[in-house]
Amino acid sequence: MRWDVLVEAMFTCQMCGTLERDTSRLVADHRKPHRGDPVLFWDRANLQCLCEPCHSTEKQKEEQATPAGVWW
Ligand SMILES: [Zn+2]
């Protein structure tokens, strides 16, 4: 499944467009967080190929967004 996503994206990051030959540095990311929902989890359209730096930036943004919400 993860492999399908990476092959289909031709090992190119969907965010920054970097062609990453080292597949260990590529991740199949869920656009919409699946939160344990098997439908979203297995939804092929909900997956995108991201490189490590972009993936960690995305995750950081999500983590930073949560404490910001607390202040509201
Ligand atoms: Zn990237």
N, CA, C, O and the ligand as a Tripos MOL2 file, in Angstrom:
@<TRIPOS>MOLECULE
protein
  289   287    73     0     0
PROTEIN
NO_CHARGES

@<TRIPOS>ATOM
      1 N           0.8400   -1.2030    0.0000 N.3       1 MET1
      2 CA          0.0000    0.0000    0.0000 C.3       1 MET1
      3 C           0.8740    1.2520    0.0000 C.2       1 MET1
      4 O           0.7590    2.0950   -0.8890 O.2       1 MET1
      5 N           1.7440    1.3680    0.9970 N.am      2 ARG2
      6 CA          2.6700    2.4950    1.0710 C.3       2 ARG2
      7 C           3.5250    2.5310   -0.2020 C.2       2 ARG2
      8 O           3.7590    3.5870   -0.7900 O.2       2 ARG2
      9 N           3.9760    1.3510   -0.6010 N.am      3 TRP3
     10 CA          4.8220    1.2410   -1.7860 C.3       3 TRP3
     11 C           4.0690    1.7260   -3.0250 C.2       3 TRP3
     12 O           4.6310    2.4560   -3.8420 O.2       3 TRP3
     13 N           2.7930    1.3240   -3.1740 N.am      4 ASP4
     14 CA          1.9620    1.7720   -4.2980 C.3       4 ASP4
     15 C           1.9270    3.2850   -4.3890 C.2       4 ASP4
     16 O           2.0550    3.8670   -5.4670 O.2       4 ASP4
     17 N           1.7490    3.9110   -3.2270 N.am      5 VAL5
     18 CA          1.6470    5.3760   -3.1900 C.3       5 VAL5
     19 C           2.9440    6.0020   -3.6880 C.2       5 VAL5
     20 O           2.9270    6.9480   -4.4760 O.2       5 VAL5
     21 N           4.0640    5.4650   -3.2220 N.am      6 LEU6
     22 CA          5.3650    6.0210   -3.5910 C.3       6 LEU6
     23 C           5.6600    5.8180   -5.0800 C.2       6 LEU6
     24 O           6.1740    6.7140   -5.7490 O.2       6 LEU6
     25 N           5.3270    4.6250   -5.5870 N.am      7 VAL7
     26 CA          5.5630    4.3310   -6.9990 C.3       7 VAL7
     27 C           4.7100    5.2580   -7.8630 C.2       7 VAL7
     28 O           5.1870    5.8310   -8.8420 O.2       7 VAL7
     29 N           3.4410    5.3930   -7.4810 N.am      8 GLU8
     30 CA          2.5240    6.2110   -8.2580 C.3       8 GLU8
     31 C           2.9680    7.6770   -8.2900 C.2       8 GLU8
     32 O           2.7760    8.3720   -9.2870 O.2       8 GLU8
     33 N           3.5610    8.1300   -7.1930 N.am      9 ALA9
     34 CA          4.0630    9.5060   -7.1330 C.3       9 ALA9
     35 C           5.4430    9.6040   -7.7820 C.2       9 ALA9
     36 O           6.0470   10.6760   -7.8200 O.2       9 ALA9
     37 N           5.9330    8.4730   -8.2940 N.am     10 MET10
     38 CA          7.2590    8.3860   -8.9060 C.3      10 MET10
     39 C           8.3480    8.8860   -7.9600 C.2      10 MET10
     40 O           9.2990    9.5500   -8.3730 O.2      10 MET10
     41 N           8.1850    8.5510   -6.6800 N.am     11 PHE11
     42 CA          9.1580    8.8770   -5.6330 C.3      11 PHE11
     43 C           9.4160   10.3740   -5.5320 C.2      11 PHE11
     44 O          10.4970   10.8170   -5.1460 O.2      11 PHE11
     45 N           8.3900   11.1390   -5.8920 N.am     12 THR12
     46 CA          8.5040   12.5920   -5.8260 C.3      12 THR12
     47 C           7.6260   13.1170   -4.6960 C.2      12 THR12
     48 O           6.4650   12.7280   -4.5700 O.2      12 THR12
     49 N           8.1760   13.9870   -3.8900 N.am     13 CYS13
     50 CA          7.4220   14.5890   -2.8050 C.3      13 CYS13
     51 C           6.3100   15.4740   -3.3640 C.2      13 CYS13
     52 O           6.5570   16.3140   -4.2290 O.2      13 CYS13
     53 N           5.0880   15.2840   -2.8690 N.am     14 GLN14
     54 CA          3.9410   16.0370   -3.3850 C.3      14 GLN14
     55 C           3.9290   17.4740   -2.8670 C.2      14 GLN14
     56 O           3.1500   18.2990   -3.3440 O.2      14 GLN14
     57 N           4.7750   17.7710   -1.9100 N.am     15 MET15
     58 CA          4.7790   19.1160   -1.3540 C.3      15 MET15
     59 C           5.8770   19.9830   -1.9490 C.2      15 MET15
     60 O           5.6130   21.1080   -2.3730 O.2      15 MET15
     61 N           7.1180   19.4700   -1.9870 N.am     16 CYS16
     62 CA          8.2230   20.2930   -2.4730 C.3      16 CYS16
     63 C           8.7270   19.8310   -3.8330 C.2      16 CYS16
     64 O           9.5520   20.5110   -4.4420 O.2      16 CYS16
     65 N           8.2430   18.6740   -4.3290 N.am     17 GLY17
     66 CA          8.6090   18.2350   -5.6650 C.3      17 GLY17
     67 C           9.9780   17.5910   -5.7580 C.2      17 GLY17
     68 O          10.4800   17.3540   -6.8570 O.2      17 GLY17
     69 N          10.5820   17.3080   -4.6250 N.am     18 THR18
     70 CA         11.8910   16.6670   -4.6270 C.3      18 THR18
     71 C          11.7680   15.2000   -5.0230 C.2      18 THR18
     72 O          10.9190   14.4780   -4.5010 O.2      18 THR18
     73 N          12.6230   14.7630   -5.9510 N.am     19 LEU19
     74 CA         12.6940   13.3490   -6.3030 C.3      19 LEU19
     75 C          13.6620   12.6790   -5.3400 C.2      19 LEU19
     76 O          14.8700   12.9120   -5.3770 O.2      19 LEU19
     77 N          13.0980   11.8390   -4.4740 N.am     20 GLU20
     78 CA         13.9100   11.1900   -3.4330 C.3      20 GLU20
     79 C          14.1690    9.7450   -3.8210 C.2      20 GLU20
     80 O          13.2480    8.9280   -3.8340 O.2      20 GLU20
     81 N          15.4180    9.4270   -4.1390 N.am     21 ARG21
     82 CA         15.7490    8.0630   -4.5630 C.3      21 ARG21
     83 C          15.8050    7.1110   -3.3800 C.2      21 ARG21
     84 O          15.5550    5.9140   -3.5200 O.2      21 ARG21
     85 N          16.1300    7.6480   -2.2250 N.am     22 ASP22
     86 CA         16.1850    6.8180   -1.0170 C.3      22 ASP22
     87 C          14.7700    6.6810   -0.4510 C.2      22 ASP22
     88 O          14.2720    7.5780    0.2290 O.2      22 ASP22
     89 N          14.1310    5.5420   -0.7450 N.am     23 THR23
     90 CA         12.7200    5.3850   -0.3760 C.3      23 THR23
     91 C          12.5060    5.3280    1.1300 C.2      23 THR23
     92 O          11.3840    5.5060    1.6040 O.2      23 THR23
     93 N          13.5770    5.0800    1.8880 N.am     24 SER24
     94 CA         13.4270    5.0760    3.3420 C.3      24 SER24
     95 C          13.1760    6.4900    3.8560 C.2      24 SER24
     96 O          12.7800    6.6860    5.0050 O.2      24 SER24
     97 N          13.4140    7.4790    2.9810 N.am     25 ARG25
     98 CA         13.1710    8.8630    3.3740 C.3      25 ARG25
     99 C          11.8460    9.3820    2.8180 C.2      25 ARG25
    100 O          11.5650   10.5790    2.8790 O.2      25 ARG25
    101 N          11.0370    8.4760    2.2790 N.am     26 LEU26
    102 CA          9.7200    8.8620    1.7620 C.3      26 LEU26
    103 C           8.6320    8.2500    2.6250 C.2      26 LEU26
    104 O           8.7760    7.1260    3.1050 O.2      26 LEU26
    105 N           7.5530    8.9770    2.8250 N.am     27 VAL27
    106 CA          6.4500    8.4570    3.6260 C.3      27 VAL27
    107 C           5.1420    8.6060    2.8670 C.2      27 VAL27
    108 O           4.9530    9.5650    2.1180 O.2      27 VAL27
    109 N           4.2430    7.6550    3.0630 N.am     28 ALA28
    110 CA          2.8770    7.7800    2.5580 C.3      28 ALA28
    111 C           2.0770    8.4490    3.6660 C.2      28 ALA28
    112 O           1.8190    7.8590    4.7150 O.2      28 ALA28
    113 N           1.6960    9.6750    3.4110 N.am     29 ASP29
    114 CA          1.0500   10.4780    4.4480 C.3      29 ASP29
    115 C          -0.4540   10.5360    4.2300 C.2      29 ASP29
    116 O          -0.9140   10.6190    3.0910 O.2      29 ASP29
    117 N          -1.2190   10.4940    5.3080 N.am     30 HIS30
    118 CA         -2.6640   10.6730    5.2090 C.3      30 HIS30
    119 C          -2.9740   12.1640    5.1710 C.2      30 HIS30
    120 O          -2.6390   12.8910    6.1060 O.2      30 HIS30
    121 N          -3.6040   12.6190    4.1080 N.am     31 ARG31
    122 CA         -3.9850   14.0330    3.9910 C.3      31 ARG31
    123 C          -4.9500   14.4030    5.1110 C.2      31 ARG31
    124 O          -4.7660   15.3830    5.8340 O.2      31 ARG31
    125 N          -5.9800   13.5790    5.2210 N.am     32 LYS32
    126 CA         -6.9300   13.7490    6.3180 C.3      32 LYS32
    127 C          -6.5280   12.7680    7.3980 C.2      32 LYS32
    128 O          -6.3690   11.5830    7.1020 O.2      32 LYS32
    129 N          -6.3550   13.2020    8.6390 N.am     33 PRO33
    130 CA         -5.9850   12.2580    9.6930 C.3      33 PRO33
    131 C          -7.0510   11.1740    9.8130 C.2      33 PRO33
    132 O          -8.2410   11.4750    9.9080 O.2      33 PRO33
    133 N          -6.6160    9.8940    9.8080 N.am     34 HIS34
    134 CA         -7.6100    8.8130    9.8000 C.3      34 HIS34
    135 C          -8.2160    8.5740   11.1840 C.2      34 HIS34
    136 O          -9.3290    8.0670   11.3200 O.2      34 HIS34
    137 N          -7.4280    8.9640   12.2260 N.am     35 ARG35
    138 CA         -7.9130    8.8050   13.6010 C.3      35 ARG35
    139 C          -8.5670    7.4550   13.8470 C.2      35 ARG35
    140 O          -9.6060    7.3590   14.5010 O.2      35 ARG35
    141 N          -7.9340    6.4060   13.3060 N.am     36 GLY36
    142 CA         -8.4340    5.0560   13.5510 C.3      36 GLY36
    143 C          -9.5860    4.6460   12.6530 C.2      36 GLY36
    144 O         -10.0600    3.5140   12.7430 O.2      36 GLY36
    145 N         -10.0500    5.5440   11.7870 N.am     37 ASP37
    146 CA        -11.1380    5.2090   10.8740 C.3      37 ASP37
    147 C         -10.5890    4.3770    9.7100 C.2      37 ASP37
    148 O          -9.8250    4.8910    8.8930 O.2      37 ASP37
    149 N         -10.9740    3.0850    9.6260 N.am     38 PRO38
    150 CA        -10.4030    2.2170    8.5830 C.3      38 PRO38
    151 C         -10.7440    2.6900    7.1750 C.2      38 PRO38
    152 O          -9.9700    2.4530    6.2480 O.2      38 PRO38
    153 N         -11.8740    3.3490    6.9940 N.am     39 VAL39
    154 CA        -12.2570    3.8370    5.6600 C.3      39 VAL39
    155 C         -11.2600    4.8830    5.1880 C.2      39 VAL39
    156 O         -10.7630    4.8170    4.0630 O.2      39 VAL39
    157 N         -10.9710    5.8470    6.0510 N.am     40 LEU40
    158 CA         -9.9910    6.8770    5.7130 C.3      40 LEU40
    159 C          -8.5870    6.2790    5.6170 C.2      40 LEU40
    160 O          -7.7880    6.6670    4.7640 O.2      40 LEU40
    161 N          -8.3090    5.3380    6.5000 N.am     41 PHE41
    162 CA         -6.9720    4.7440    6.5450 C.3      41 PHE41
    163 C          -6.6440    4.0490    5.2360 C.2      41 PHE41
    164 O          -5.5220    4.1680    4.7450 O.2      41 PHE41
    165 N          -7.5940    3.3280    4.6610 N.am     42 TRP42
    166 CA         -7.3500    2.5640    3.4400 C.3      42 TRP42
    167 C          -7.7610    3.3360    2.1960 C.2      42 TRP42
    168 O          -7.6450    2.8080    1.0890 O.2      42 TRP42
    169 N          -8.2270    4.5420    2.3370 N.am     43 ASP43
    170 CA         -8.6270    5.3420    1.1740 C.3      43 ASP43
    171 C          -7.3750    5.7880    0.4290 C.2      43 ASP43
    172 O          -6.6060    6.6250    0.9000 O.2      43 ASP43
    173 N          -7.2010    5.2010   -0.7460 N.am     44 ARG44
    174 CA         -6.0230    5.4750   -1.5580 C.3      44 ARG44
    175 C          -5.9350    6.9750   -1.9060 C.2      44 ARG44
    176 O          -4.8370    7.5280   -1.9820 O.2      44 ARG44
    177 N          -7.0790    7.6250   -2.1150 N.am     45 ALA45
    178 CA         -7.1060    9.0400   -2.4870 C.3      45 ALA45
    179 C          -6.6970    9.9350   -1.3220 C.2      45 ALA45
    180 O          -6.3980   11.1150   -1.5060 O.2      45 ALA45
    181 N          -6.6870    9.3650   -0.1300 N.am     46 ASN46
    182 CA         -6.3350   10.1430    1.0540 C.3      46 ASN46
    183 C          -4.8320   10.0800    1.3430 C.2      46 ASN46
    184 O          -4.3530   10.6340    2.3320 O.2      46 ASN46
    185 N          -4.0990    9.3930    0.4590 N.am     47 LEU47
    186 CA         -2.6650    9.2290    0.6980 C.3      47 LEU47
    187 C          -1.8410   10.0600   -0.2730 C.2      47 LEU47
    188 O          -2.1790   10.1830   -1.4500 O.2      47 LEU47
    189 N          -0.7500   10.6310    0.2410 N.am     48 GLN48
    190 CA          0.1680   11.3540   -0.6200 C.3      48 GLN48
    191 C           1.5930   10.9960   -0.2330 C.2      48 GLN48
    192 O           1.8880   10.6410    0.9080 O.2      48 GLN48
    193 N           2.4740   11.1050   -1.2400 N.am     49 CYS49
    194 CA          3.8740   10.7860   -1.0230 C.3      49 CYS49
    195 C           4.6170   12.0540   -0.5780 C.2      49 CYS49
    196 O           4.6110   13.0660   -1.2800 O.2      49 CYS49
    197 N           5.2490   11.9850    0.5870 N.am     50 LEU50
    198 CA          5.9940   13.1280    1.1100 C.3      50 LEU50
    199 C           7.4150   12.7110    1.4630 C.2      50 LEU50
    200 O           7.6560   11.5650    1.8420 O.2      50 LEU50
    201 N           8.3630   13.6520    1.3350 N.am     51 CYS51
    202 CA          9.7140   13.3750    1.7920 C.3      51 CYS51
    203 C           9.7750   13.6180    3.3020 C.2      51 CYS51
    204 O           8.9030   14.2670    3.8790 O.2      51 CYS51
    205 N          10.8130   13.0890    3.9160 N.am     52 GLU52
    206 CA         10.9640   13.1910    5.3640 C.3      52 GLU52
    207 C          10.8390   14.6330    5.8760 C.2      52 GLU52
    208 O          10.0320   14.8880    6.7700 O.2      52 GLU52
    209 N          11.6270   15.5930    5.3270 N.am     53 PRO53
    210 CA         11.5540   16.9700    5.8480 C.3      53 PRO53
    211 C          10.1480   17.5580    5.7830 C.2      53 PRO53
    212 O           9.6930   18.1850    6.7390 O.2      53 PRO53
    213 N           9.4440   17.3550    4.6390 N.am     54 CYS54
    214 CA          8.0910   17.8950    4.4990 C.3      54 CYS54
    215 C           7.1450   17.2150    5.4800 C.2      54 CYS54
    216 O           6.2940   17.8630    6.0890 O.2      54 CYS54
    217 N           7.3050   15.9040    5.6260 N.am     55 HIS55
    218 CA          6.4290   15.1600    6.5270 C.3      55 HIS55
    219 C           6.5930   15.6600    7.9590 C.2      55 HIS55
    220 O           5.6030   15.8720    8.6600 O.2      55 HIS55
    221 N           7.8510   15.8520    8.4020 N.am     56 SER56
    222 CA          8.0500   16.2980    9.7840 C.3      56 SER56
    223 C           7.5890   17.7390    9.9650 C.2      56 SER56
    224 O           7.1250   18.1080   11.0440 O.2      56 SER56
    225 N           7.7130   18.5650    8.9130 N.am     57 THR57
    226 CA          7.2080   19.9410    8.9930 C.3      57 THR57
    227 C           5.6950   19.9370    9.1800 C.2      57 THR57
    228 O           5.1520   20.6720   10.0050 O.2      57 THR57
    229 N           5.0210   19.0850    8.3870 N.am     58 GLU58
    230 CA          3.5700   18.9530    8.5030 C.3      58 GLU58
    231 C           3.1540   18.5450    9.9090 C.2      58 GLU58
    232 O           2.2400   19.1180   10.5020 O.2      58 GLU58
    233 N           3.8530   17.5360   10.4230 N.am     59 LYS59
    234 CA          3.5060   17.0290   11.7490 C.3      59 LYS59
    235 C           3.7610   18.1020   12.8060 C.2      59 LYS59
    236 O           2.9840   18.2490   13.7500 O.2      59 LYS59
    237 N           4.8520   18.8500   12.6420 N.am     60 GLN60
    238 CA          5.1600   19.9130   13.5910 C.3      60 GLN60
    239 C           4.0740   20.9680   13.5870 C.2      60 GLN60
    240 O           3.6710   21.4670   14.6370 O.2      60 GLN60
    241 N           3.5970   21.3070   12.3780 N.am     61 LYS61
    242 CA          2.5390   22.3020   12.2600 C.3      61 LYS61
    243 C           1.3040   21.8440   13.0310 C.2      61 LYS61
    244 O           0.6720   22.6210   13.7450 O.2      61 LYS61
    245 N           0.9760   20.5560   12.8670 N.am     62 GLU62
    246 CA         -0.1830   20.0140   13.5730 C.3      62 GLU62
    247 C           0.0130   20.0900   15.0820 C.2      62 GLU62
    248 O          -0.9060   20.4180   15.8330 O.2      62 GLU62
    249 N           1.2530   19.7730   15.5100 N.am     63 GLU63
    250 CA          1.5220   19.7880   16.9400 C.3      63 GLU63
    251 C           1.4880   21.2100   17.4880 C.2      63 GLU63
    252 O           1.0370   21.4430   18.6100 O.2      63 GLU63
    253 N           1.9710   22.1620   16.6800 N.am     64 GLN64
    254 CA          1.9590   23.5570   17.1210 C.3      64 GLN64
    255 C           0.5350   24.1150   17.1110 C.2      64 GLN64
    256 O           0.2000   24.9950   17.9040 O.2      64 GLN64
    257 N          -0.2930   23.5980   16.2100 N.am     65 ALA65
    258 CA         -1.6560   24.0930   16.0850 C.3      65 ALA65
    259 C          -2.4810   23.7430   17.3250 C.2      65 ALA65
    260 O          -3.3740   24.4890   17.7260 O.2      65 ALA65
    261 N          -2.1670   22.6150   17.9090 N.am     66 THR66
    262 CA         -2.9590   22.1550   19.0480 C.3      66 THR66
    263 C          -2.8030   23.0660   20.2850 C.2      66 THR66
    264 O          -3.8090   23.5090   20.8380 O.2      66 THR66
    265 N          -1.5610   23.3530   20.7300 N.am     67 PRO67
    266 CA         -1.4410   24.2470   21.9020 C.3      67 PRO67
    267 C          -1.9740   25.6450   21.6060 C.2      67 PRO67
    268 O          -2.4710   26.3170   22.5090 O.2      67 PRO67
    269 N          -1.8760   26.0980   20.3400 N.am     68 ALA68
    270 CA         -2.3990   27.4180   19.9830 C.3      68 ALA68
    271 C          -3.9030   27.4660   20.2260 C.2      68 ALA68
    272 O          -4.4390   28.4740   20.6860 O.2      68 ALA68
    273 N          -4.5790   26.3550   19.9080 N.am     69 GLY69
    274 CA         -6.0180   26.2710   20.1020 C.3      69 GLY69
    275 C          -6.4020   26.3970   21.5610 C.2      69 GLY69
    276 O          -7.4860   26.8820   21.8880 O.2      69 GLY69
    277 N          -5.5030   25.9550   22.4470 N.am     70 VAL70
    278 CA         -5.7790   25.9910   23.8820 C.3      70 VAL70
    279 C          -5.9220   27.4170   24.3730 C.2      70 VAL70
    280 O          -6.6670   27.6970   25.3120 O.2      70 VAL70
    281 N          -5.1850   28.3270   23.7150 N.am     71 TRP71
    282 CA         -5.1840   29.7250   24.1700 C.3      71 TRP71
    283 C          -6.4370   30.4820   23.7930 C.2      71 TRP71
    284 O          -6.6890   31.5720   24.3080 O.2      71 TRP71
    285 N          -7.2380   29.8990   22.8790 N.am     72 TRP72
    286 CA         -8.4280   30.6070   22.4490 C.3      72 TRP72
    287 C          -9.5060   30.6070   23.5050 C.2      72 TRP72
    288 O         -10.5800   31.1700   23.2910 O.2      72 TRP72
    289 ZN          9.2340   17.4400    0.3600 Zn       73 ZN73
@<TRIPOS>BOND
     1     1     2 1
     2     2     3 1
     3     3     4 2
     4     3     5 am
     5     5     6 1
     6     6     7 1
     7     7     8 2
     8     7     9 am
     9     9    10 1
    10    10    11 1
    11    11    12 2
    12    11    13 am
    13    13    14 1
    14    14    15 1
    15    15    16 2
    16    15    17 am
    17    17    18 1
    18    18    19 1
    19    19    20 2
    20    19    21 am
    21    21    22 1
    22    22    23 1
    23    23    24 2
    24    23    25 am
    25    25    26 1
    26    26    27 1
    27    27    28 2
    28    27    29 am
    29    29    30 1
    30    30    31 1
    31    31    32 2
    32    31    33 am
    33    33    34 1
    34    34    35 1
    35    35    36 2
    36    35    37 am
    37    37    38 1
    38    38    39 1
    39    39    40 2
    40    39    41 am
    41    41    42 1
    42    42    43 1
    43    43    44 2
    44    43    45 am
    45    45    46 1
    46    46    47 1
    47    47    48 2
    48    47    49 am
    49    49    50 1
    50    50    51 1
    51    51    52 2
    52    51    53 am
    53    53    54 1
    54    54    55 1
    55    55    56 2
    56    55    57 am
    57    57    58 1
    58    58    59 1
    59    59    60 2
    60    59    61 am
    61    61    62 1
    62    62    63 1
    63    63    64 2
    64    63    65 am
    65    65    66 1
    66    66    67 1
    67    67    68 2
    68    67    69 am
    69    69    70 1
    70    70    71 1
    71    71    72 2
    72    71    73 am
    73    73    74 1
    74    74    75 1
    75    75    76 2
    76    75    77 am
    77    77    78 1
    78    78    79 1
    79    79    80 2
    80    79    81 am
    81    81    82 1
    82    82    83 1
    83    83    84 2
    84    83    85 am
    85    85    86 1
    86    86    87 1
    87    87    88 2
    88    87    89 am
    89    89    90 1
    90    90    91 1
    91    91    92 2
    92    91    93 am
    93    93    94 1
    94    94    95 1
    95    95    96 2
    96    95    97 am
    97    97    98 1
    98    98    99 1
    99    99   100 2
   100    99   101 am
   101   101   102 1
   102   102   103 1
   103   103   104 2
   104   103   105 am
   105   105   106 1
   106   106   107 1
   107   107   108 2
   108   107   109 am
   109   109   110 1
   110   110   111 1
   111   111   112 2
   112   111   113 am
   113   113   114 1
   114   114   115 1
   115   115   116 2
   116   115   117 am
   117   117   118 1
   118   118   119 1
   119   119   120 2
   120   119   121 am
   121   121   122 1
   122   122   123 1
   123   123   124 2
   124   123   125 am
   125   125   126 1
   126   126   127 1
   127   127   128 2
   128   127   129 am
   129   129   130 1
   130   130   131 1
   131   131   132 2
   132   131   133 am
   133   133   134 1
   134   134   135 1
   135   135   136 2
   136   135   137 am
   137   137   138 1
   138   138   139 1
   139   139   140 2
   140   139   141 am
   141   141   142 1
   142   142   143 1
   143   143   144 2
   144   143   145 am
   145   145   146 1
   146   146   147 1
   147   147   148 2
   148   147   149 am
   149   149   150 1
   150   150   151 1
   151   151   152 2
   152   151   153 am
   153   153   154 1
   154   154   155 1
   155   155   156 2
   156   155   157 am
   157   157   158 1
   158   158   159 1
   159   159   160 2
   160   159   161 am
   161   161   162 1
   162   162   163 1
   163   163   164 2
   164   163   165 am
   165   165   166 1
   166   166   167 1
   167   167   168 2
   168   167   169 am
   169   169   170 1
   170   170   171 1
   171   171   172 2
   172   171   173 am
   173   173   174 1
   174   174   175 1
   175   175   176 2
   176   175   177 am
   177   177   178 1
   178   178   179 1
   179   179   180 2
   180   179   181 am
   181   181   182 1
   182   182   183 1
   183   183   184 2
   184   183   185 am
   185   185   186 1
   186   186   187 1
   187   187   188 2
   188   187   189 am
   189   189   190 1
   190   190   191 1
   191   191   192 2
   192   191   193 am
   193   193   194 1
   194   194   195 1
   195   195   196 2
   196   195   197 am
   197   197   198 1
   198   198   199 1
   199   199   200 2
   200   199   201 am
   201   201   202 1
   202   202   203 1
   203   203   204 2
   204   203   205 am
   205   205   206 1
   206   206   207 1
   207   207   208 2
   208   207   209 am
   209   209   210 1
   210   210   211 1
   211   211   212 2
   212   211   213 am
   213   213   214 1
   214   214   215 1
   215   215   216 2
   216   215   217 am
   217   217   218 1
   218   218   219 1
   219   219   220 2
   220   219   221 am
   221   221   222 1
   222   222   223 1
   223   223   224 2
   224   223   225 am
   225   225   226 1
   226   226   227 1
   227   227   228 2
   228   227   229 am
   229   229   230 1
   230   230   231 1
   231   231   232 2
   232   231   233 am
   233   233   234 1
   234   234   235 1
   235   235   236 2
   236   235   237 am
   237   237   238 1
   238   238   239 1
   239   239   240 2
   240   239   241 am
   241   241   242 1
   242   242   243 1
   243   243   244 2
   244   243   245 am
   245   245   246 1
   246   246   247 1
   247   247   248 2
   248   247   249 am
   249   249   250 1
   250   250   251 1
   251   251   252 2
   252   251   253 am
   253   253   254 1
   254   254   255 1
   255   255   256 2
   256   255   257 am
   257   257   258 1
   258   258   259 1
   259   259   260 2
   260   259   261 am
   261   261   262 1
   262   262   263 1
   263   263   264 2
   264   263   265 am
   265   265   266 1
   266   266   267 1
   267   267   268 2
   268   267   269 am
   269   269   270 1
   270   270   271 1
   271   271   272 2
   272   271   273 am
   273   273   274 1
   274   274   275 1
   275   275   276 2
   276   275   277 am
   277   277   278 1
   278   278   279 1
   279   279   280 2
   280   279   281 am
   281   281   282 1
   282   282   283 1
   283   283   284 2
   284   283   285 am
   285   285   286 1
   286   286   287 1
   287   287   288 2
@<TRIPOS>SUBSTRUCTURE
     1 MET1         2 RESIDUE 1 A MET
     2 ARG2         6 RESIDUE 1 A ARG
     3 TRP3        10 RESIDUE 1 A TRP
     4 ASP4        14 RESIDUE 1 A ASP
     5 VAL5        18 RESIDUE 1 A VAL
     6 LEU6        22 RESIDUE 1 A LEU
     7 VAL7        26 RESIDUE 1 A VAL
     8 GLU8        30 RESIDUE 1 A GLU
     9 ALA9        34 RESIDUE 1 A ALA
    10 MET10       38 RESIDUE 1 A MET
    11 PHE11       42 RESIDUE 1 A PHE
    12 THR12       46 RESIDUE 1 A THR
    13 CYS13       50 RESIDUE 1 A CYS
    14 GLN14       54 RESIDUE 1 A GLN
    15 MET15       58 RESIDUE 1 A MET
    16 CYS16       62 RESIDUE 1 A CYS
    17 GLY17       66 RESIDUE 1 A GLY
    18 THR18       70 RESIDUE 1 A THR
    19 LEU19       74 RESIDUE 1 A LEU
    20 GLU20       78 RESIDUE 1 A GLU
    21 ARG21       82 RESIDUE 1 A ARG
    22 ASP22       86 RESIDUE 1 A ASP
    23 THR23       90 RESIDUE 1 A THR
    24 SER24       94 RESIDUE 1 A SER
    25 ARG25       98 RESIDUE 1 A ARG
    26 LEU26      102 RESIDUE 1 A LEU
    27 VAL27      106 RESIDUE 1 A VAL
    28 ALA28      110 RESIDUE 1 A ALA
    29 ASP29      114 RESIDUE 1 A ASP
    30 HIS30      118 RESIDUE 1 A HIS
    31 ARG31      122 RESIDUE 1 A ARG
    32 LYS32      126 RESIDUE 1 A LYS
    33 PRO33      130 RESIDUE 1 A PRO
    34 HIS34      134 RESIDUE 1 A HIS
    35 ARG35      138 RESIDUE 1 A ARG
    36 GLY36      142 RESIDUE 1 A GLY
    37 ASP37      146 RESIDUE 1 A ASP
    38 PRO38      150 RESIDUE 1 A PRO
    39 VAL39      154 RESIDUE 1 A VAL
    40 LEU40      158 RESIDUE 1 A LEU
    41 PHE41      162 RESIDUE 1 A PHE
    42 TRP42      166 RESIDUE 1 A TRP
    43 ASP43      170 RESIDUE 1 A ASP
    44 ARG44      174 RESIDUE 1 A ARG
    45 ALA45      178 RESIDUE 1 A ALA
    46 ASN46      182 RESIDUE 1 A ASN
    47 LEU47      186 RESIDUE 1 A LEU
    48 GLN48      190 RESIDUE 1 A GLN
    49 CYS49      194 RESIDUE 1 A CYS
    50 LEU50      198 RESIDUE 1 A LEU
    51 CYS51      202 RESIDUE 1 A CYS
    52 GLU52      206 RESIDUE 1 A GLU
    53 PRO53      210 RESIDUE 1 A PRO
    54 CYS54      214 RESIDUE 1 A CYS
    55 HIS55      218 RESIDUE 1 A HIS
    56 SER56      222 RESIDUE 1 A SER
    57 THR57      226 RESIDUE 1 A THR
    58 GLU58      230 RESIDUE 1 A GLU
    59 LYS59      234 RESIDUE 1 A LYS
    60 GLN60      238 RESIDUE 1 A GLN
    61 LYS61      242 RESIDUE 1 A LYS
    62 GLU62      246 RESIDUE 1 A GLU
    63 GLU63      250 RESIDUE 1 A GLU
    64 GLN64      254 RESIDUE 1 A GLN
    65 ALA65      258 RESIDUE 1 A ALA
    66 THR66      262 RESIDUE 1 A THR
    67 PRO67      266 RESIDUE 1 A PRO
    68 ALA68      270 RESIDUE 1 A ALA
    69 GLY69      274 RESIDUE 1 A GLY
    70 VAL70      278 RESIDUE 1 A VAL
    71 TRP71      282 RESIDUE 1 A TRP
    72 TRP72      286 RESIDUE 1 A TRP
    73 ZN73       289 GROUP 0 **** ****
